[in-house]
Amino acid sequence: MDPKLTEVSQLFERFKAAFLRNDFDTCTRLLSQLKVSLTQFRSLPPLFEATPNAIHELNLARDIYEHAVVLSVKTEDQDAFERDFYQLKPYYTDAGNRLPPSPQEHPILGLNLLRLLVQNRIAEFHTELELLSSAAMENPCIKHAVELEQSFMEGAYNRVLSARQTVPHETYVYFMDLLAKTVRDEISGCSEKAYDFLAISDAQKMLLFSSEQELLEYIKEEHSEWEIKNGFVYLQKAKESTPCKEIPSLQLINQTLSYARELERIV
């Protein structure tokens, strides 16, 4: 075997050992070394030269970037996820006909769709969907993300939150928790506009919490301006904290009449 390929393979084995023991600091350090080492292989994107060890090198690089994407989820680093995903993607597209299918491909593609949904990048979400084959669209990981987007757009927030219990892959939990926070923030904002106060039991149901304790912790962390008293959650302070701008009605009327006079002169 090529000495360079042997060196990278051994370094990757150290990375995987650190990954298994959840030593993510060591993983991050080794990953940086691995990415630098991969630049030595001319068989990798964007060159794709037909070197003697091209298939082995492509397989190894794909495996490294797949682990990098999962590592970014474990460390809750969305910026690293985006960088590593787009470095990995050519191995699924441009090199797809040179390599055997990866069992991690659909879970990672679905994970990226979920990330775009959490970041409210809906246009990019649909662009990525259009690039997938009909067979990929039937994969549970892809279908999970598509159904979530449909539920979110329909305002069926209960379906969005309950979907956390049926994630098709363990790595999805991180983004599902972020999506749940987004949903609850949306419901909270609407509740502040619609109600002066709510019974704690009603607030719990509305915000889709399974226990009163979870509701109280959410209020403490996210809405300290809400007041809890005598079994009710008072939202009035939240309303008072947002200043209302007075509409200058007389000024608007005068401007409208002025525009009408100008239009008459033009005609």
C-alpha positions as a printed Julia matrix, in Angstrom:
267×3 Matrix{Float64}:
   0.0    0.0     0.0
   1.08   3.58   -0.66
   2.87   4.94    2.47
   0.75   8.13    2.36
  -2.46   6.08    2.25
  -1.23   3.93    5.13
  -0.43   7.03    7.19
  -3.9    8.55    6.63
  -5.61   5.22    7.39
  -3.74   4.89   10.7
  -4.57   8.48   11.63
  -8.24   7.82   10.85
  -8.2    4.75   13.12
  -6.99   7.0    15.95
  -9.81   9.42   15.13
 -12.44   6.64   15.28
 -11.06   5.37   18.59
 -11.35   8.88   20.08
 -14.84   9.2    18.59
 -16.01   5.98   20.29
 -14.85   7.24   23.69
 -16.5   10.65   23.06
 -13.17  12.48   23.16
 -14.35  15.17   20.79
 -11.44  17.55   21.41
  -9.02  14.9    20.18
 -11.37  14.15   17.26
 -11.39  17.8    16.21
  -7.59  17.98   16.35
  -7.13  14.75   14.38
  -9.76  15.78   11.84
  -7.78  18.91   10.98
  -4.71  16.72   10.35
  -6.76  14.3     8.25
  -8.13  17.07    6.03
  -4.63  18.38    5.38
  -3.41  14.86    4.59
  -6.23  14.28    2.1
  -4.94  17.13   -0.05
  -2.05  14.84   -1.06
  -4.4   12.57   -3.04
  -5.02  13.72   -6.62
  -7.8   11.14   -7.0
 -10.11  13.21   -4.8
 -12.43  16.06   -5.85
 -12.08  18.24   -7.82
  -9.28  16.51   -9.8
 -10.55  12.89   -9.79
  -7.32  11.61  -11.36
  -7.29   7.87  -12.11
  -4.44   6.96   -9.73
  -3.65   3.31   -8.84
  -5.31   3.66   -5.4
  -8.13   5.98   -6.49
 -11.05   3.82   -5.28
  -9.43   3.17   -1.9
  -8.61   6.86   -1.47
 -12.12   7.98   -2.44
 -13.67   5.47   -0.02
 -11.41   6.59    2.8
 -12.04  10.3     2.18
 -15.8    9.77    2.04
 -15.69   7.87    5.33
 -13.65  10.65    6.95
 -16.05  13.39    5.87
 -19.07  11.34    6.97
 -17.52  11.07   10.44
 -16.76  14.8    10.32
 -20.45  15.6     9.7
 -21.55  13.41   12.63
 -18.85  14.96   14.83
 -20.21  18.44   14.08
 -23.62  17.3    15.33
 -22.1   15.8    18.48
 -20.31  19.1    19.18
 -23.42  21.11   18.18
 -21.46  23.15   15.64
 -23.78  24.08   12.76
 -21.11  26.03   10.88
 -18.79  23.0    10.9
 -21.72  20.84    9.77
 -22.29  23.02    6.72
 -18.59  23.07    5.78
 -18.14  19.32    6.2
 -21.4   18.46    4.43
 -20.46  20.41    1.31
 -17.0   18.82    1.33
 -18.7   15.41    1.52
 -21.4   16.01   -1.06
 -19.2   15.49   -4.19
 -18.55  11.92   -2.99
 -22.31  11.27   -3.25
 -22.77  13.07   -6.57
 -19.62  13.36   -8.72
 -18.01  10.17   -7.38
 -21.28   8.3    -6.95
 -20.72   6.08   -9.99
 -17.2    5.13   -8.87
 -17.99   4.01   -5.34
 -20.4    1.51   -3.8
 -23.33   3.2    -2.0
 -22.64   4.4     1.52
 -25.08   3.33    4.26
 -24.63   6.8     5.76
 -25.67   8.7     2.63
 -29.43   8.96    3.21
 -29.16   9.63    6.98
 -26.72  12.47    6.28
 -28.76  13.9     3.39
 -31.84  13.84    5.62
 -29.87  15.46    8.42
 -28.88  18.3     6.11
 -32.53  18.81    5.12
 -33.43  19.0     8.8
 -30.68  21.59    9.38
 -32.03  23.77    6.57
 -35.51  23.5     8.05
 -34.28  24.51   11.52
 -32.47  27.5     9.99
 -35.64  28.43    8.04
 -33.79  28.13    4.71
 -36.85  26.77    2.95
 -35.77  27.67   -0.59
 -32.5   25.73   -0.15
 -34.48  22.89    1.45
 -36.55  22.49   -1.72
 -33.51  22.9    -3.97
 -31.83  19.98   -2.2
 -35.0   17.92   -2.54
 -35.11  18.48   -6.3
 -31.61  16.99   -6.61
 -32.66  13.7    -5.02
 -33.78  10.65   -6.97
 -37.26   9.16   -6.61
 -35.71   6.19   -4.8
 -34.01   8.51   -2.3
 -37.33  10.29   -1.66
 -38.74   6.99   -0.41
 -35.99   6.56    2.17
 -37.3    6.98    5.77
 -34.64   9.58    6.59
 -35.64  11.79    3.67
 -39.37  11.23    4.18
 -39.0   12.24    7.84
 -37.57  15.65    6.87
 -40.19  16.18    4.14
 -43.08  15.37    6.48
 -41.63  17.72    9.1
 -41.47  20.57    6.59
 -45.08  19.96    5.56
 -46.26  19.92    9.18
 -44.29  23.08    9.95
 -45.73  24.95    6.96
 -49.26  23.82    7.86
 -48.83  25.01   11.46
 -49.36  21.44   12.74
 -46.9   22.02   15.55
 -48.07  19.03   17.57
 -46.94  16.76   14.72
 -43.58  18.52   14.58
 -42.92  17.99   18.27
 -44.19  14.41   18.38
 -41.87  13.55   15.47
 -38.93  13.69   17.91
 -40.08  10.34   19.3
 -39.79   8.67   15.88
 -36.51  10.02   14.51
 -34.98   7.61   11.98
 -31.44   8.2    13.21
 -29.93   9.14   16.58
 -28.08  12.15   15.14
 -31.44  13.79   14.32
 -32.23  14.51   17.99
 -30.03  17.64   18.14
 -31.81  19.38   15.26
 -35.21  18.14   16.45
 -34.61  19.85   19.8
 -33.72  23.09   17.99
 -36.85  22.78   15.86
 -38.96  22.22   18.98
 -37.6   25.47   20.45
 -38.42  27.31   17.23
 -41.98  25.96   17.32
 -42.52  26.92   20.96
 -41.12  30.4    20.39
 -43.62  30.82   17.54
 -46.52  29.67   19.75
 -45.35  31.92   22.59
 -45.28  34.97   20.35
 -48.82  34.3    19.15
 -50.02  33.67   22.72
 -48.67  37.02   23.89
 -50.73  38.77   21.22
 -53.89  36.75   21.82
 -54.15  36.39   25.61
 -53.66  38.46   28.75
 -53.25  35.31   30.84
 -53.6   31.55   30.65
 -54.17  28.82   33.19
 -50.95  26.87   33.71
 -52.66  23.69   32.46
 -53.78  25.49   29.28
 -50.32  26.98   28.73
 -48.82  23.52   29.13
 -51.14  22.08   26.48
 -50.68  25.03   24.14
 -46.89  24.87   24.32
 -47.02  21.07   24.02
 -45.14  20.21   27.2
 -45.61  16.82   28.83
 -45.35  18.18   32.39
 -45.89  21.39   34.32
 -42.25  21.35   35.43
 -41.08  21.5    31.81
 -43.35  24.5    31.24
 -42.0   26.33   34.3
 -38.41  25.69   33.25
 -39.17  26.98   29.75
 -40.74  30.17   31.15
 -37.79  30.71   33.49
 -35.23  30.33   30.69
 -37.02  31.91   27.74
 -39.76  34.22   29.11
 -38.69  35.63   32.44
 -41.05  38.6    31.77
 -44.07  36.31   32.17
 -45.55  36.21   35.68
 -46.8   33.02   37.34
 -49.39  33.6    40.06
 -52.32  31.65   41.55
 -52.22  28.92   38.92
 -52.07  31.32   35.97
 -49.4   32.56   33.58
 -49.78  36.31   33.05
 -48.54  37.6    29.7
 -49.46  41.26   30.24
 -45.91  42.3    31.08
 -44.76  40.93   27.76
 -47.34  43.12   26.04
 -46.41  46.18   28.08
 -42.71  45.72   27.3
 -43.4   46.21   23.59
 -44.05  49.9    22.94
 -47.01  50.65   20.68
 -46.45  53.28   18.03
 -49.25  55.79   17.61
 -50.5   55.97   14.04
 -50.38  59.6    12.81
 -53.86  59.44   11.3
 -54.24  63.18   10.55
 -50.86  63.26    8.81
 -51.8   60.21    6.71
 -55.12  61.8     5.68
 -53.4   65.02    4.61
 -50.8   63.07    2.59
 -53.53  61.01    0.88
 -55.47  64.15   -0.1
 -52.28  65.74   -1.39
 -51.55  62.67   -3.56
 -55.12  62.77   -4.9
 -54.8   66.45   -5.89
 -51.49  65.76   -7.66
 -53.05  62.86   -9.57
 -55.91  65.13  -10.72
 -53.42  67.67  -12.07
 -51.52  64.93  -13.95
 -54.71  63.6   -15.52
